[in-house]
Amino acid sequence: MNWTSPLEADIRRRIMAAGPMPVSEYMALCLTDPAHGYYTTRDPLGARGDFITAPEISQMFGELIGLWVAATWKKMDAPAKINIVELGPGRGTLMKDALRASQVMAGFREAAAVHLVEISPALRAAQEKTLQGYSIAWHASLDEVPEGPAIIVANEFFDALPVHQAVKTAHGWHERLIEIDAIGKFAFTTAPEPLVRFDLLLPPIVRSSPIGSIFEWRDDMIAMQIGRRIATHGGAALVVDYGHIESDTGDTLQGVGRHAYADPLTAPGEHDITAHVDFQALARAVEAMGAQAHGPLEQGEFLRRLGIEMRAATLKSKAPIGAAAGIDQALARLSGHGRTEMGRLFKVAAYAHPSLGVPPAFD
Ligand SMILES: C[S@@+](CC[C@H](N)C(=O)[O-])C[C@H]1O[C@@H](n2cnc3c(N)ncnc32)[C@H](O)[C@@H]1O
């Protein structure tokens, strides 16, 4: 007998009551449903979890981001108070490594007030453990963070935000929905009516794409909040994620469980669902609020400019015998160009107040 999880039963009920559900609504329920969502109920990170992120691969990642944050604060003329905000901090590993490394910048730690924006009670508990001894404020959303100059960091946060999909037909773009098919399974379908005036919003390359193309977009709200904060109070944001530099078509929705691909339409809430980040759309939303976009750079290039090779050499010189190979592997994984490495797939973009000029590592 097939087992139906409470979340699957809830999604079925919703579809039967209201009709097929937009992909974005399905993704939001799968990831952040308050009772049964994937992130809400567990810590999925690490070698024994479902996937591993850059800060969990090596301390070098968080340390170099910490140096970037401290150097950006210095470039802002070292304000006496600065909000250091991380969106979706996972286990808190990046922030812990960043705070340790940023001690090298005199005055930074005294100026910094750390704010973590986390929706998941399970991951917030993990962050509290990792960051014991630090003074931290937690928030459920960015708009709860006090106003003021800020440096915002987000690693693999935007790819976890719900994505909409639309399919191009001879009669226009139709939103992609999820229905229950004839054999009772979740399946993709499209809305009967086309999206109104949707074409006008699309970049030319997407507008001229062939019938059957899929276009993905996200709600701009968080990107606009970032842009508004930076433009109003000063500061910068650093976004690291996998995605495309220019808006384009393509179905990038995927499930990930136990370090392998999983069908996003099966076992909702039991594995991760992600979609690539459209960096051009992010930049457009942030710039609409008055901040300036820089990059994106490939992650490998960004980390090399910040000195990852030197940091790896220092760590190796102090490491116990036998640990050097692990450091080399981490270096390759974070900055290499291979298919299973992150150096090319992941991109890093910065958004800054125009008075800041070019942020560190982006010149
Ligand atoms: C893929 S994990 C990345 C974790 C961490 N940044 C890292 O690199 O290890 C996504 C993170 O974003 C959080 N998250 C997802 N949606 C969120 C939302 N709408 N608001 C706040 N946090 C969210 C998750 O709980 C998790 O901490």
The ligand as an SDF file (V2000), in Angstrom:
LIG
                    3D

 27 29  0  0  0  0  0  0  0  0999 V2000
   19.8460   25.6020    0.7230 C   0  0  0  0  0  0  0  0  0  0  0  0
   19.7780   26.1310    2.3900 S   0  0  0  0  0  0  0  0  0  0  0  0
   21.2850   27.0860    2.4580 C   0  0  0  0  0  0  0  0  0  0  0  0
   21.8380   27.1830    3.8310 C   0  0  0  0  0  0  0  0  0  0  0  0
   23.1140   27.9740    4.0350 C   0  0  0  0  0  0  0  0  0  0  0  0
   23.0560   29.2940    3.4760 N   0  0  0  0  0  0  0  0  0  0  0  0
   24.3150   27.2380    3.5170 C   0  0  0  0  0  0  0  0  0  0  0  0
   24.9180   27.7020    2.5510 O   0  0  0  0  0  0  0  0  0  0  0  0
   24.6690   26.2090    4.0900 O   0  0  0  0  0  0  0  0  0  0  0  0
   18.4920   27.3780    2.3740 C   0  0  0  0  0  0  0  0  0  0  0  0
   18.3290   28.1280    3.6680 C   0  0  0  0  0  0  0  0  0  0  0  0
   17.3180   29.1360    3.5010 O   0  0  0  0  0  0  0  0  0  0  0  0
   16.3070   28.9710    4.5080 C   0  0  0  0  0  0  0  0  0  0  0  0
   15.0440   29.4690    3.9100 N   0  0  0  0  0  0  0  0  0  0  0  0
   14.3540   28.9250    2.8860 C   0  0  0  0  0  0  0  0  0  0  0  0
   13.2840   29.7100    2.5710 N   0  0  0  0  0  0  0  0  0  0  0  0
   13.3260   30.7550    3.4170 C   0  0  0  0  0  0  0  0  0  0  0  0
   12.5140   31.9180    3.5810 C   0  0  0  0  0  0  0  0  0  0  0  0
   11.4540   32.1340    2.8120 N   0  0  0  0  0  0  0  0  0  0  0  0
   12.8610   32.8120    4.5280 N   0  0  0  0  0  0  0  0  0  0  0  0
   13.9530   32.6040    5.3150 C   0  0  0  0  0  0  0  0  0  0  0  0
   14.7510   31.5240    5.2170 N   0  0  0  0  0  0  0  0  0  0  0  0
   14.4500   30.6140    4.2650 C   0  0  0  0  0  0  0  0  0  0  0  0
   16.3450   27.5000    4.8270 C   0  0  0  0  0  0  0  0  0  0  0  0
   15.7100   27.1510    6.0130 O   0  0  0  0  0  0  0  0  0  0  0  0
   17.8660   27.2900    4.8550 C   0  0  0  0  0  0  0  0  0  0  0  0
   18.4560   27.7960    6.0310 O   0  0  0  0  0  0  0  0  0  0  0  0
  1  2  1  0
  2  3  1  0
  2 10  1  0
  3  4  1  0
  4  5  1  0
  5  6  1  0
  5  7  1  0
  7  8  2  0
  7  9  1  0
 10 11  1  0
 11 12  1  0
 11 26  1  0
 12 13  1  0
 13 14  1  0
 13 24  1  0
 14 15  1  0
 14 23  1  0
 15 16  2  0
 16 17  1  0
 17 18  1  0
 17 23  2  0
 18 19  1  0
 18 20  2  0
 20 21  1  0
 21 22  2  0
 22 23  1  0
 24 25  1  0
 24 26  1  0
 26 27  1  0
M  CHG  2   2   1   9  -1
M  END
$$$$
